[in-house]
Each structure stands twice: as structure tokens, then as C-alpha cells.
């Protein structure tokens, strides 16, 4: 006996979620069968809704429920600063941290030759367009501190060097609340290089 | 900035899945945003469908897409044998393994006093009804080999002792393909107790 068709179909969909294998998908499907009907319908609606309501902001590439996203359309933000991040979740991380009032540009990926991802797969043309409009004075590279993130950041910095803008990148260093002896050596070296006068 | 409302709603639903915390739910929600629209709509439909189409078989308590489940309505099965399991997934495990052609009864849980679960929360009245109908000659207790599963099995065996039926339980022993030195001591003792003549 195989699974009931309706169950099989749900397991199939659940298996497409990140880090969900066949076994977890089965466990989830059985849990869903045991949920209140209202919760399942709400889940189903939330899925449909997320694709219907959320699209990409044509200016910065971040997710938005409005035509232009909340940040791009907020005229209290400092439009002279542009932070370049790889993913929408990085914007959320910075917005949650507060302390940055400039604008963002979401590349929506990284350059990853081994996975066949080049600059043409990133939200890059619109970045150049924003820079050529001339308001931006500083571009802050905030790609992830990984090999692919760094490569992407360096590539973009290179492409922007002929424009009259300051290009900076986030500091590498110790994590707040972290312990020196639990910090990897590369980070330690970077923290040393980036030391500042007290 | 908080998440977009549609995203927040989806994260909320995903967090209700077993072993999915806030962070995994967020990661899943972002993956869903990156999925093809068709895949997301299919997922949404599959969820709605699973609750609409699947209900509990009134005879055995297993999940079914028909009024009476596939197994209860299959007249090639041996109606003199009844295997008692805790969950629908246990039926699937046995059906996948093949080799059993009797009927099942799904309790849909275990007796777990610490979680306030008693016999009245299980699919037990319908079990007695089936047994009183008189066809069943053997009841095979196949609850999980856990404390709660064993307790439930013993309780049911006790309740059935006044009926003229044979009550058996699954053998405990070594796992096929397993290694002796990786088998826990309780299982080793049970395997020894259950030894058979060659």
C-alpha cells in the first residue's frame, strides 16, 4: 500500500522545503492531518497569499507588499547612503538592529561560478542605474563574509570604482559577547588588522 | 521594521509544524518566496485537499479517502486477525513490509497519564465493538516498544482477556542487519528470552 493520494501530494510539496527530507515531510504531513482544520486552511491561505501579495521592489529588489517598498518610499531615510546586501533577509537583519538610516540594494544572490551564477543573475543593472542617477555618495558593501559573498562584494566594488562615490565595506572583527578563544583565526587576524585607536 | 504581513503570517503557520522553530520557519518562508508560483499554489492546494479528502475510517480508525478505508473494504484480507497499532503510520509501515494480510485497528495515540491521555482519548470503544461482533480470532498487539506503548498494549490485553480470542504481541529482538554490540541491553535480554529452536 502506498500513501493515500492526498497525503502523497502533500508530502511531495513539503519535501521541497529547505532541509526537509522524505522522513521529515512524512512526519509533517501526519502532523498536519492532526491539526485543526482552521489552522490548515489558514496555512493554505498564507501560502497563496505570500505569492499573490509579495513582489520585488523595482528600485531596490527587496520584497514588498506595495508597488515601491516601505524603505524606498520612506522620505525620512538618508538617500546618500546605499547598502548592498545579497538577500532580503539581510535587510531585515539590519532593520531589526536599527542604527542604519540609508537605503538598500538587494542583489538577490551571489556570484557563484561553481553553481553557474554570474553577475547577470543578480539585481545589478538596476544598481548601476541608481548610482548613475547621482544622489548616492556612499556605497556600503554588506555581502556575507563567505568566499562567494566576498567575491561578489569585490566584483561590485571594482565595477563602481569609476563613479565619484565612496565605497566601504562592513568591518570584520570579534562578535559582541563572543569569546576570543572561540573566534576563528581568520576573524582574529581581520580584527587585528581593523584595530582602532581608543 | 517587522516582516511583511503576508510573510509573518506564513512564518506563523510554518512554526506549527513539528520540530520547526522560528528560525527554520523564516528560512522556509524565504525559500517559498523564491519558489515557482505553480509549486506554491500546488502546496497550498495540497494542504486544503488533505483536510477535505482524508478522514478517519469509522471501522478501524485509519486514514481514508473513501467512506470505509481500503483495507477494511478489501475482502481478500484475513478478517480473523486484528493488529492493534497506535498510529496510521504504523499501518503504512506494515503494509510496506507486506507479509501481514489481516486487519488493523488504529488507536490514534497511547495512554500517557503524564500528558493527561487516558483510554477514553483512544479509539477503544470501536475496538470492543469489533471484537464483540465475533469474527476475530487473534488480536496482535503492535504498539510501539516504548514505555507508553507497552503500557497501552498491556492495558488493552487486560481488557480483552475475557473474550475468547488469542492475544499476541510482536516479538522483541535484534534488528535485521543490526550489530549485536550496537544493540541496547534491554533488547538483548528480550532477544534472549524470545529465543527459538533452530
Interface residues (C-beta under 8 A of the other chain):
Chain A: X1 X3 X4 X5 X6 X7 X9 X10 X12 X13 X14 X16 X17 X18 X19 X20 X24 X26 X27 X28 X29 X30 X31 X32 X33 X35 X37 X39 X40 X41 X42 X43 X44 X45 X46 X47 X48 X49 X50 X51 X52 X53 X54 X63 X64 X65 X70 X71 X87 X88 X89 X91 X92 X95 X96
Chain B: X1 X3 X4 X5 X6 X7 X9 X10 X12 X13 X14 X16 X17 X18 X19 X20 X24 X26 X27 X28 X29 X30 X31 X32 X33 X35 X37 X39 X40 X41 X42 X43 X44 X45 X46 X47 X48 X49 X50 X51 X53 X54 X63 X64 X65 X70 X71 X87 X88 X89 X91 X92 X95 X96
